[in-house]
Amino acid sequence: MSRVKRGVVTKKRHKRVLKRAKGFWGLRSRAFKKAYETLVRAMEFAFIGRKLKKRDFRALFISRISAACKKHDTSYSRFINSLNKLNIKLNRKMLSQLAIFEPKAFTQLVEMAKK
């Protein structure tokens, strides 16, 4: 049976990992084994972070809407409930954008919700 040399494939794999580990501290950017361990961990954190980002932004949108509602003497929960009853389907991102950049339009929405 012929001998299989895997040096080229291993070198390519190591280079790929070390390239992604660029900027890590110490041996974590230079030694393959340390770089690989750190990279796997970093990818886990990145995966979790992508999920947390959605949660964080939703909380930000809600706090912005709540602040805008307080200016119009209503609470966030009453405002959202009224919009749902009126069948106005605007997500929280768009409502917060309206509250910041189009305060007149947001005021009209609040007035509709109060009726």
N, CA, C and O of each residue as an XYZ file, in Angstrom:
460
protein
N       0.834     -1.180      0.000
C       0.000      0.000      0.000
C       0.883      1.248      0.000
O       1.913      1.307      0.670
N       0.443      2.244     -0.775
C       1.273      3.439     -0.898
C       1.097      4.357      0.314
O       0.064      4.345      0.983
N       2.113      5.134      0.567
C       2.144      6.024      1.709
C       1.455      7.344      1.353
O       1.672      7.898      0.276
N       0.628      7.836      2.269
C      -0.073      9.100      2.049
C       0.564     10.156      2.936
O       0.606     10.015      4.158
N       1.061     11.217      2.307
C       1.650     12.326      3.058
C       0.619     13.446      3.121
O       0.079     13.869      2.099
N       0.353     13.922      4.344
C      -0.712     14.897      4.509
C      -0.195     16.288      4.859
O      -0.956     17.122      5.349
N       1.048     16.540      4.622
C       1.640     17.812      5.021
C       0.963     19.012      4.404
O       0.771     20.031      5.068
N       0.596     18.902      3.136
C      -0.011     20.041      2.434
C      -1.371     20.374      3.031
O      -1.684     21.541      3.268
N      -2.179     19.341      3.274
C      -3.519     19.548      3.818
C      -3.447     20.116      5.231
O      -4.191     21.033      5.579
N      -2.545     19.563      6.045
C      -2.392     20.030      7.424
C      -1.936     21.478      7.457
O      -2.447     22.286      8.233
N      -0.967     21.800      6.604
C      -0.453     23.173      6.537
C      -1.581     24.147      6.171
O      -1.695     25.228      6.748
N      -2.406     23.745      5.208
C      -3.515     24.589      4.765
C      -4.520     24.810      5.902
O      -4.994     25.925      6.122
N      -4.832     23.729      6.615
C      -5.769     23.818      7.738
C      -5.213     24.702      8.844
O      -5.932     25.529      9.405
N      -3.930     24.527      9.159
C      -3.294     25.339     10.200
C      -3.279     26.819      9.798
O      -3.553     27.694     10.620
N      -2.962     27.085      8.550
C      -2.922     28.477      8.076
C      -4.300     29.125      8.177
O      -4.428     30.294      8.539
N      -5.330     28.340      7.849
C      -6.699     28.865      7.899
C      -7.081     29.245      9.329
O      -7.688     30.290      9.561
N      -6.725     28.395     10.273
C      -7.047     28.668     11.677
C      -6.228     29.854     12.184
O      -6.771     30.743     12.841
N      -4.930     29.877     11.888
C      -4.067     30.951     12.376
C      -4.444     32.296     11.765
O      -4.280     33.338     12.400
N      -4.944     32.271     10.543
C      -5.382     33.519      9.910
C      -6.592     34.090     10.648
O      -6.694     35.301     10.841
N      -7.508     33.207     11.060
C      -8.694     33.661     11.791
C      -8.360     34.064     13.216
O      -9.100     34.830     13.833
N      -7.237     33.550     13.755
C      -6.843     33.859     15.127
C      -5.958     35.102     15.206
O      -5.457     35.441     16.278
N      -5.770     35.767     14.096
C      -4.938     36.968     14.068
C      -5.529     38.014     15.019
O      -6.734     38.265     15.005
N      -4.690     38.604     15.823
C      -5.153     39.611     16.768
C      -5.394     39.059     18.163
O      -5.589     39.826     19.106
N      -5.384     37.730     18.306
C      -5.497     37.154     19.635
C      -4.186     37.383     20.378
O      -3.162     37.674     19.760
N      -4.216     37.253     21.702
C      -3.087     37.614     22.542
C      -2.140     36.444     22.724
O      -2.571     35.321     22.986
N      -0.861     36.705     22.585
C       0.179     35.717     22.902
C       0.156     34.500     21.992
O      -0.021     34.616     20.779
N       0.342     33.319     22.601
C       0.388     32.080     21.822
C      -0.939     31.765     21.154
O      -0.997     30.957     20.227
N      -1.993     32.395     21.616
C      -3.315     32.150     21.037
C      -3.377     32.565     19.564
O      -4.266     32.131     18.832
N      -2.448     33.392     19.139
C      -2.424     33.800     17.733
C      -1.312     33.111     16.949
O      -1.260     33.223     15.724
N      -0.409     32.391     17.651
C       0.750     31.823     16.958
C       0.800     30.299     16.975
O       1.224     29.682     15.997
N       0.373     29.691     18.068
C       0.437     28.234     18.192
C      -0.900     27.645     17.760
O      -1.952     28.075     18.233
N      -0.864     26.677     16.878
C      -2.098     26.138     16.297
C      -3.060     25.628     17.358
O      -4.245     25.960     17.333
N      -2.564     24.829     18.284
C      -3.452     24.208     19.261
C      -4.160     25.262     20.116
O      -5.375     25.205     20.305
N      -3.397     26.210     20.623
C      -3.988     27.288     21.436
C      -4.937     28.142     20.595
O      -6.013     28.530     21.049
N      -4.517     28.424     19.367
C      -5.345     29.245     18.480
C      -6.661     28.542     18.191
O      -7.716     29.176     18.188
N      -6.607     27.245     17.949
C      -7.818     26.492     17.631
C      -8.786     26.483     18.812
O      -9.986     26.697     18.639
N      -8.256     26.231     20.017
C      -9.099     26.220     21.219
C      -9.767     27.571     21.428
O     -10.960     27.648     21.722
N      -8.990     28.627     21.275
C      -9.519     29.974     21.472
C     -10.540     30.317     20.398
O     -11.550     30.963     20.677
N     -10.278     29.890     19.192
C     -11.169     30.182     18.075
C     -12.520     29.492     18.257
O     -13.565     30.088     17.995
N     -12.496     28.247     18.703
C     -13.749     27.522     18.940
C     -14.573     28.252     19.997
O     -15.785     28.416     19.857
N     -13.896     28.684     21.048
C     -14.569     29.411     22.129
C     -15.111     30.751     21.635
O     -16.222     31.155     21.980
N     -14.311     31.423     20.827
C     -14.735     32.714     20.286
C     -15.963     32.559     19.398
O     -16.858     33.404     19.414
N     -16.006     31.476     18.624
C     -17.157     31.237     17.757
C     -18.422     30.964     18.571
O     -19.518     31.360     18.173
N     -18.269     30.289     19.709
C     -19.414     30.057     20.593
C     -19.951     31.390     21.115
O     -21.158     31.631     21.112
N     -19.029     32.255     21.567
C     -19.448     33.561     22.070
C     -20.113     34.382     20.970
O     -21.093     35.085     21.220
N     -19.579     34.292     19.751
C     -20.154     35.045     18.636
C     -21.571     34.562     18.335
O     -22.461     35.365     18.056
N     -21.774     33.249     18.395
C     -23.096     32.674     18.148
C     -24.089     33.172     19.185
O     -25.199     33.588     18.854
N     -23.673     33.123     20.451
C     -24.540     33.593     21.535
C     -24.806     35.085     21.387
O     -25.923     35.552     21.608
N     -23.756     35.836     21.007
C     -23.873     37.283     20.870
C     -24.861     37.698     19.799
O     -25.554     38.707     19.940
N     -24.928     36.918     18.723
C     -25.889     37.241     17.655
C     -27.320     37.108     18.152
O     -28.204     37.838     17.704
N     -27.552     36.185     19.071
C     -28.891     36.031     19.645
C     -29.173     37.153     20.657
O     -30.273     37.704     20.697
N     -28.163     37.481     21.472
C     -28.344     38.514     22.497
C     -28.551     39.895     21.889
O     -29.238     40.740     22.464
N     -27.953     40.119     20.721
C     -28.064     41.417     20.063
C     -29.524     41.756     19.773
O     -29.956     42.894     19.956
N     -30.273     40.759     19.323
C     -31.691     40.960     19.025
C     -32.462     41.341     20.282
O     -33.323     42.221     20.256
N     -32.137     40.662     21.387
C     -32.788     40.937     22.664
C     -32.457     42.354     23.142
O     -33.337     43.079     23.604
N     -31.181     42.741     23.028
C     -30.742     44.052     23.488
C     -31.401     45.175     22.692
O     -31.829     46.182     23.256
N     -31.478     44.989     21.370
C     -32.092     46.032     20.545
C     -33.574     46.160     20.820
O     -34.110     47.267     20.853
N     -34.246     45.024     21.021
C     -35.676     45.092     21.343
C     -35.892     45.874     22.639
O     -36.814     46.686     22.725
N     -35.050     45.636     23.646
C     -35.152     46.367     24.914
C     -34.911     47.865     24.697
O     -35.571     48.701     25.314
N     -33.962     48.194     23.819
C     -33.689     49.597     23.511
C     -34.893     50.258     22.844
O     -35.274     51.374     23.196
N     -35.493     49.551     21.870
C     -36.664     50.094     21.177
C     -37.807     50.326     22.163
O     -38.487     51.350     22.100
N     -38.014     49.383     23.065
C     -39.108     49.498     24.028
C     -38.878     50.677     24.966
O     -39.820     51.402     25.286
N     -37.634     50.879     25.412
C     -37.365     52.005     26.312
C     -37.551     53.342     25.591
O     -37.994     54.318     26.197
N     -37.213     53.387     24.294
C     -37.424     54.618     23.529
C     -38.906     54.916     23.357
O     -39.336     56.059     23.514
N     -39.682     53.895     23.037
C     -41.128     54.074     22.865
C     -41.753     54.485     24.190
O     -42.616     55.362     24.232
N     -41.319     53.854     25.262
C     -41.846     54.163     26.585
C     -41.584     55.618     26.953
O     -42.461     56.298     27.487
N     -40.382     56.088     26.669
C     -40.045     57.493     26.960
C     -40.910     58.442     26.140
O     -41.369     59.469     26.640
N     -41.129     58.087     24.875
C     -41.959     58.939     24.012
C     -43.415     58.915     24.474
O     -44.106     59.930     24.392
N     -43.880     57.773     24.955
C     -45.261     57.670     25.441
C     -45.467     58.504     26.691
O     -46.517     59.122     26.866
N     -44.461     58.522     27.564
C     -44.578     59.285     28.804
C     -44.754     60.783     28.526
O     -45.404     61.489     29.296
N     -44.165     61.265     27.413
C     -44.344     62.672     27.037
C     -45.798     62.976     26.687
O     -46.258     64.111     26.808
N     -46.514     61.934     26.250
C     -47.914     62.096     25.854
C     -48.871     61.558     26.919
O     -50.031     61.268     26.626
N     -48.386     61.427     28.142
C     -49.189     61.005     29.293
C     -49.886     59.660     29.093
O     -51.068     59.514     29.404
N     -49.164     58.704     28.585
C     -49.670     57.340     28.502
C     -48.522     56.372     28.780
O     -47.349     56.737     28.710
N     -48.878     55.161     29.088
C     -47.833     54.176     29.369
C     -47.557     53.346     28.118
O     -48.364     53.296     27.189
N     -46.416     52.710     28.122
C     -46.026     51.867     26.990
C     -47.023     50.734     26.786
O     -47.456     50.468     25.666
N     -47.378     50.077     27.874
C     -48.253     48.901     27.756
C     -49.635     49.281     27.230
O     -50.200     48.565     26.403
N     -50.183     50.401     27.701
C     -51.493     50.851     27.201
C     -51.408     51.221     25.721
O     -52.316     50.928     24.944
N     -50.316     51.860     25.350
C     -50.109     52.270     23.954
C     -50.049     51.059     23.024
O     -50.732     51.027     22.001
N     -49.238     50.070     23.376
C     -49.086     48.867     22.546
C     -50.405     48.089     22.504
O     -50.799     47.586     21.452
N     -51.080     47.994     23.642
C     -52.363     47.291     23.683
C     -53.393     47.962     22.779
O     -54.139     47.290     22.066
N     -53.426     49.285     22.817
C     -54.377     50.028     21.969
C     -54.057     49.847     20.488
O     -54.962     49.691     19.668
N     -52.781     49.867     20.150
C     -52.398     49.650     18.751
C     -52.818     48.257     18.281
O     -53.282     48.090     17.153
N     -52.656     47.274     19.141
C     -53.072     45.909     18.781
C     -54.580     45.822     18.590
O     -55.055     45.152     17.673
N     -55.335     46.496     19.453
C     -56.795     46.489     19.326
C     -57.249     47.186     18.046
O     -58.226     46.782     17.415
N     -56.514     48.250     17.673
C     -56.838     48.978     16.433
C     -56.307     48.261     15.192
O     -56.528     48.703     14.065
N     -55.606     47.147     15.415
C     -55.029     46.352     14.326
C     -53.982     47.134     13.534
O     -53.867     46.984     12.317
N     -53.223     47.968     14.240
C     -52.107     48.696     13.632
C     -50.858     47.853     13.846
O     -50.403     47.685     14.977
N     -50.309     47.327     12.766
C     -49.186     46.389     12.856
C     -47.877     47.105     12.541
O     -47.400     47.078     11.406
N     -47.309     47.737     13.546
C     -45.983     48.348     13.421
C     -45.080     47.688     14.450
O     -45.441     47.566     15.621
N     -43.900     47.261     14.006
C     -42.996     46.635     14.970
C     -42.321     47.703     15.833
O     -42.397     48.897     15.544
N     -41.674     47.254     16.876
C     -41.123     48.190     17.854
C     -39.972     49.016     17.286
O     -39.752     50.152     17.708
N     -39.256     48.460     16.351
C     -38.165     49.220     15.723
C     -38.738     50.435     14.985
O     -38.235     51.550     15.124
N     -39.791     50.205     14.202
C     -40.389     51.298     13.433
C     -41.045     52.323     14.355
O     -40.977     53.525     14.100
N     -41.679     51.848     15.423
C     -42.282     52.782     16.379
C     -41.221     53.666     17.031
O     -41.440     54.861     17.227
N     -40.069     53.075     17.367
C     -39.009     53.886     17.988
C     -38.421     54.865     16.982
O     -38.059     55.984     17.346
N     -38.323     54.453     15.714
C     -37.836     55.371     14.675
C     -38.814     56.536     14.498
O     -38.401     57.686     14.353
N     -40.100     56.228     14.511
C     -41.109     57.294     14.416
C     -41.001     58.251     15.600
O     -41.075     59.468     15.428
N     -40.827     57.704     16.792
C     -40.742     58.528     17.999
C     -39.549     59.481     17.937
O     -39.621     60.601     18.442
N     -38.445     59.034     17.312
C     -37.239     59.858     17.258
C     -37.268     60.839     16.089
O     -37.042     62.036     16.269
N     -37.548     60.326     14.890
C     -37.385     61.133     13.679
C     -38.670     61.773     13.170
O     -38.613     62.766     12.445
N     -39.820     61.228     13.532
C     -41.107     61.770     13.093
C     -42.043     61.932     14.299
O     -43.026     61.202     14.425
N     -41.737     62.881     15.176
C     -42.545     63.002     16.391
C     -44.016     63.344     16.117
O     -44.895     62.966     16.891
N     -44.280     64.058     15.018
C     -45.684     64.403     14.697
C     -46.476     63.145     14.356
O     -47.615     62.981     14.795
N     -45.878     62.275     13.585
C     -46.542     61.019     13.223
C     -46.753     60.157     14.463
O     -47.792     59.514     14.609
N     -45.770     60.147     15.346
C     -45.906     59.369     16.579
C     -47.014     59.950     17.456
O     -47.764     59.210     18.092
N     -47.109     61.274     17.484
C     -48.172     61.922     18.249
C     -49.538     61.504     17.719
O     -50.454     61.242     18.498
N     -49.678     61.442     16.402
C     -50.941     61.006     15.800
C     -51.266     59.566     16.201
O     -52.417     59.239     16.489
N     -50.250     58.720     16.217
C     -50.479     57.334     16.654
C     -50.946     57.273     18.097
O     -51.845     56.501     18.429
N     -50.336     58.089     18.960
C     -50.721     58.111     20.367
C     -52.162     58.596     20.520
O     -52.930     58.054     21.315
N     -52.516     59.621     19.750
C     -53.885     60.136     19.805
C     -54.883     59.088     19.344
O     -55.951     58.948     19.940
N     -54.549     58.347     18.288
C     -55.411     57.247     17.825
C     -55.554     56.194     18.909
O     -56.639     55.654     19.128
N     -54.461     55.911     19.577
C     -54.462     54.877     20.613
C     -55.258     55.304     21.837
O     -55.852     54.465     22.514
N     -55.275     56.594     22.126
C     -55.988     57.089     23.304
C     -57.494     57.052     23.124
O     -58.237     56.945     24.099
N     -57.953     57.141     21.862
C     -59.418     57.178     21.607
C     -60.080     55.849     21.886
O     -61.293     55.717     21.723
